[in-house]
Amino acid sequence: ADDERSFVFFEKSGKWYFYIHNNKSANYSKNNKCTGIYNAETGNMDYKLMVDTLDTCQRATDRIEFADNYYMVTTFGSAGSEPASFITNMKLYSYDGEMLASSHNDSYLGGDYLDKNEYPCNNQQIRVDLDKAKSPLGEYFVQGENLIKSPPYYSPTYSKDFTYFYTDTLKGYTPVKYNDEYIIYNPNGEIIYKSDKKLFVMPYKNKICFGETDEYSIEVYDIQTREHIDSLNWDENQQYKSADDYIEDLLAENIDSECVSPKGNYTVDGFNMLLYTSVYPKEFIDFLDTEGFSGYTPVYKYEKGSSKYYIYNPDGEVFLESDRKVYLIKRDNKVCYTKVNKANKEVEVYSLSDRELISTFSYDFYTYYTYNQYDIMG
């Protein structure tokens, strides 16, 4: 699926139209996939756009310029190590899809340009960048930058999938930055609050709240009622360098995520480690659905100085609590779990059915990581 979109609006014969750039297309590695030409009032595709993609070539990106009765597509190329791109072609299309004119040689080799006096393209165009937001109710596009994709909600230390449980924790409420303004969207994709100060979506006192920065404090409000709940001085003990650092810790301490079980889904106070795909590849998740430990879920709970690991059973009850990392694996055709003992550089393997210690094997990061990735299926 596409991650980002840009809407380009233009005026034609007194009416506004637009076409869409899918900036990160699943079908093109370096190109921007385009769509038809849509009526801005009705949303209907009134005309076919006669170019599928706009290539990016070094410093230049292919472009479209619109006039009342035609539009021009300009494409660029490069010559080896040339630092600047050059025009390779210019084509003129009618809105009925007919090619009206074309430059027949590239400009780098001294070819012709279309006569801009004969074919002027000087109408007003407006580009609107959109970013994708996720919600339990679906996906939608927001105008601006979806801040869930950046710190404090996303840390490069973790897999990109780490953002999903923040979305679960925040129930689909999304902070967005557009120009110099901060905006909060609700799970329906509707704007519910705007500010010229930085906004955070955050769990606080068992509620979903939003925080608004005010110099060295964060003013906390109930996200549904807008009631002021608290003022948090994140710099009070000089423990944090920024409000982002403070919110990152607050999020980590208040994560909740959904667990899937054949006996019914449930929510845990912590991080469902099956979402962490650098540990559990997709093949293993599919495997869980068909094998004996379907419904068992490893969970990580962040606590300063004493983080805990759990395994929940299919009833949503704690099956195991440990101060060491635990994983689900299959070993010798048995459904098992492991405990990582870094002090002894060992991994202990236990039967999931009776908790019997089956075997141990030596541990170092690389062999254990490889074991989980490739030998996890037994």
N, C-alpha and C positions, 0 to 999 in steps of 0.2 A: 504494500500500500504506500501511497505517497505521504511524505512527512510534512511538506511545506507547499504552500501555493502562493502565487502572486496573481491578483486580478488586475488587468490593465484595462482601464476605462477610456473610451474615446468618443468624441462627438462626430456624428455623421448626419448631415441634413437636419440639424436642429434636434436630433435625438441622441441619447447616450446608449452605447453598446459596450461590451467587454469580451475579452478572451482570457483564458486561464493558462498560466505557466504552472506545471507541476515540477517544481525545482529539483526534487529528488525522486525521479521516476524509477519504478521497479524494473522498467523495460530498457532503460538507457543509462549507461554508466556516466557519460559526460554531457548528455544533451538534456534540454528542457522540453518535455513533451507538451504539445499545445492542444487546444480543443477548438471547437467551432466558435462562431461569432454569435454572441447572445444579446438579446434585447434586455437592457438594464431595468426596464419597468416590468416586463412580464417574465423574464428569466428564460424565455423560449430561445432555442437556437434558430435564428433567422437566416443565417448564411453558413456555408461550409468554409472553413479556413483552409486555404490551399497549401499550407505548410504544416508538417507534423511536428517537427522539432526545430529548436533554435540551438545551434552548436555554440560552444564556447571555445575560442581559439586564441590562446595566449591572452592578450589584453582586451580582445574584442569579443562581443557576443552578437550573433546574428540578430537582426532587428526587423520589426514591422512598423511601417508608417502608414497612417490611414488618411484618406481624403473622402469627399462625398461620394464619388462614383468609382473609386478604385483604391487599392492599397499596394504598397511597395514592400517587397521582401529583399533585404540586403544581407548577403552572406559573406563571411570572411574566411581567409586562409592564412597560412604562414609559409615562409620559405626557409627551411632548415633552422639556422640559429638566429634568424632575423628577430630583433627584440619586439618589433611592432607588427601587428596583423595588418593585412591588406584586403581590400574588397575583391572577392572572386566573381561575384555576380549580383545583378540587380534585376528583379523580375516584378512586373506590374500585373495585377489580377483585377478583374471586375468582381463584384459581389455575386455574380452568377457563376463564378468559377472559371471564366475564360482568361487565358493569359494574353494580355494586351500588348506587352512589349517586354524585351529583355536585352540586357547588355551582352554581347556575344563573345567578348574576350575579357580576361581578367585584367584589373588595373595594374597589377604588378608587372605585367608584360606589355603595358601600354595600351590596353584595350579601351573600349568605349564605355562611358557612363550613360545612363538615361538622362535625357535633357530635363533638368529640374524646372526650366522655364515652361516647358510643355506639360510636365507632370508635377505640379507643386504638391507637396505633402507637408502642410504646416499647421494642421489642426491641433487643438489642445488634447493632451493625454495625461492620465493620472494613474500611477501604479500604486496598488495597495497590497502590501505583503501580509499573508495570512499564515498562521502556524496551527498545527493540529493539537487539540486537547482531548484527553480521555476522561470518561465519566462512567460510572456504573450503568448509566442510561444509554451509553453509546459514545461515538466520537463526533466532534464538531470542530469547525475552524474558528480561530480568534484573530482579531486584527492586532498584530503586534507580536511580541516574543513571549512564548509560554515559559514562565519561570520555573515550572516543575522540572524542566530539562536541565537546570543549572543549579549550582550551590545556593542555598543549603540543602535543597531537596535531592540533588544528585551529586554523588561524590565519585570522582574518577577512580577512587580506590576500589570501587565495587563494579560489578557487572551493570550494564545499562538496565537490565531487568530490575535492578534495585529500585528504580523509580516507580515500578508498578505498586509495590506495597505502600509507598508514600501516598499514591493515589487512593489505595484502599483505605489507608488511615485517615486521609482527608476527605473521604466520601465524595470525591469528584469536584470539590471546590478548587478553583484554579486561579493563582495570581498571574497577572499578565503585565508586561511593560510595553507601552506604546508611546513613542517619542519620549517626552519627559513626564508622562503620567502613568500611574499605577492603577490597575483595574482588577476587581475580583469577579469571576464568573461563577454562577451556581451550577449544579449538575445538569440543568436543562440548557446550559449554554447562554444564559441571560446575565447581563451586567447587573450587579447588585451594589457595587461600591466603587468610587473613584477617589483618588487622592494624588496630590503632588509630592507626597512623602512615600517612602518605600513601604510596601505592604507585604505581610506574610500571612499564609494560611497555616494554622497551628492547632494541635490539640492542647487544651488547657482545662484543668479541673473537670475532666470527663465530659468536656464539650468540644465541639468544633468551633474555633474562634478565628478571628483575624487580628493581626498586630500591625500597628502603624508606628513607624519610627519617629522619635522626637528627640533629637540630639543623642543623649546617652540613655534614653529609656525607650521602651516599647509599650505603647498604650494598647491594652487588650480589650477586644469587644466580642460579645456573643455574635456569631456570624448570622444568626437568624433574626434576633431582636434588635441588634445594634447597641445593646446595653453595655455600658462601660463596666468591665469586670475588675481590672487590675492595672497597675503600672509596674513594669519590670525594669529595674536598672541593671542592664547586662554588664556594665562596667564597674559595678559597685566594689567588687573584690579584685579588680584587674585580672580576672581569671580568663576573660575572653578578649580577643583582639578586635572583634567586630560583632555587630548584631547577627550577621550570618552565622558565625561560629556558635553563638548562643542558641539560635534556633535549631541548628543542626543537632546539638546535644539534646535539646528539648524534644525534637522529633524522634531521635533514637531511643529515648526513654519512654516514649508513648506510642510506639508502633502497635497497631493491630492488623491482622491479616486473616483472610478467609482460608479455611481448610476444607478440602473436598473428601467426602466419605460416602460409601454406599449406604450408610445408615442415615445420611442427611448432613448437609454442610453446617459448619459452625465457625465461630470467630475466636481466635486466640489472642491473648495479650503478648505479642511478640512477632517475630518475623518467620513466616513459613519458608523454610530453607529449600523447599522444592521449587520455589520461584527463582532460585539462584542458579541459573543454568550453566555457569562455569563449573559448578560442582556436579549438578545433575543434568546431563544432556537430554535433549528431547526424547531420544530413543528410550531412555530410562523412565521418563515420565509416562510414555506410552506403555512401557513394560509394567509399571505399577498398576495400571488399569486392569490388567489381565492376570496378575500373579497374586500369591497368597497374602502379601502385606499391603494390598490396596486398602487405603483408609488410614494407615499409619503415617504419621507426619512428624518429621524433625522440626523443631522450633528453636529459635535463638532469641533470648531476652537480654537486652543491653542493660547492664547496671554498672556504674562506675566501680572498678576494682573487683567486682565479683559477678561477671556475666555468667548467665546460666544457659544450659542446653536441655531441651526436653524432647521426649517422643510422646506424642498423643496417640491413643488407640482410636479405632473407628467410631467409638461412642463419644469421642471428644473429651476423654478423660486422660489425665497424665499417666502414662505407662512407665516413664523413666525420667528421672531428674539427674543431671550431672553437671559438674563444673568443668568437664572436658568435652570437646567437640564430639558429637555423635552423628553417624551417617547410617542410612539404610543401604544394604548391599545384598547380593546373592552370592553365597559361598558354598562350594561343594554341593550344589543343588539344594541348598537350604536357604530359607528366608532368614536374614540375619540383620543385626545392627553392629556397629563398631564404636569403640571408644578410642580416641587418640591420646596416647600417653607420651607427651613430648619429653618428659623428664627421662624416661627409659628408652626413648626413641622406638616405641613399639605401638602397634595397632592391635587391640584386643577384639576378637570377633565372637559375638554371642548369638545364640539362637533366639529368634524373636518369639518363638512359641513358649519356651520354658526358661529363657535367660541363661542357659548353660553356656559356659565358656568353651568354644569349639577349637580355636587356634589363635596364635599370635603371629605377626610377621613384623620385620624390622621396618622402621619408619624413617624416611626423610622426605622433605617436601616434594621433591620431583617424582620419586617412585610412588609415593602415595597419591599424588595428584594424577599420575598416569594410571594408577590402579583404579581410581574412581572413574576416570574418563573412559577407559577402554576395557578394563577387566571387570567392570561393575556388574555385568550381566552374567558372570560366572562362566 
